Amino acid sequence: MLQQGAAYDGKFLEVVDVEAKQRVAHINLTIPKKILISTLNQYSYCIAEKDTAFKKALIGSDVLLSDGIGIVVAARLLNNKKITKITGADVHEYLLKKLDREKGSFFYLGSSEETLTKITQRIAQDYPNISLGTHSLTTF
């Protein structure tokens, strides 16, 4: 969860940098439960400024990654904070390797059935020890 007491306070970028080093360390820890990992890029930042439910979901994430150089630059220019860009793809690959070693499970929510089928096939091929679940939001 984001640092206790980290409030929006009109500066959404403050939430992004709850110590960049701690974020990287968080990724390497033993994951005891299901976690929600969200990514923040320039586009999602703009959406969050207009959509309070989306902003609340981002702030409530267990891990919020600065996925985009624009967020890194904005944090430095606006708040004089140095944060590390950690892409969702980097975390995704790390977690797949970790879960394959540990015979863990992974769940994909969203996208089309066609895309989820391709993901399922690729995961089965590259990470055979992972138990995989999917759900397409296009079926609602």
Steps between C-alpha positions, in 0.01 A plus 500: 500500500617854446671664792267568792393861506589564136216730403399635163528855625456640148834356388441161346870462417578492870334159515716364218824546692463320829874449490604357164751269666225353717291431187779298343554310825125433521512321165771266627325396819309181563144565396278361778162568336329629194622846414382772265771654285407811306705712267494875467599667175421840354169382356376328816603805704280724282211254525540482879478878526150481347377162627492481880420127506803427283718725717377321813581162340853613416562639846360182656736274305748289693770603251480810280770505234626807320458353152616776272780747475247784512408412858868478598575839344186663646585376849845650469388832351188555710601350834879473478464125558719239336298188424589192301313396189389139544288381214203270534669269250807470726287408801287264290805306383647493852176366648454237229851364562447505877160331481629238257775406749251495789217330307281800569194643331433809290174661388442725199193723507390680188573501130329293233452124508735474201778686681448303822519175302834607354624596846387164641681310225819700542502466880444124472795478262745731679393452863349152528488497883259795526131442561331764286156659515346757266180698457406723209322821586352506153254226608311736735 
